[in-house]
């Protein structure tokens, strides 16, 4: 997979410090970013204010259609 062809990225655990940094990195490079985290925090509110779609419900139906890449953290149990 070549990252230049990836347009939409979904982060599971987007509220973590490492995942949020990756989300911002890709957002700055023009990618569409969405993600899930268990709890709303100041960090997830900032990500949403920066144009990222964040949800807090553990429901696969919340994942936007046609995601090119899913990034997950082992901090979120399977």
Secondary structure by P-SEA (a helix, b strand, c coil): cccccccbbbbcccccaaaaaaaaaaaaabbbbbbccccccaaaaaaaaabbbbbcccccccccccccbbbbbccccc
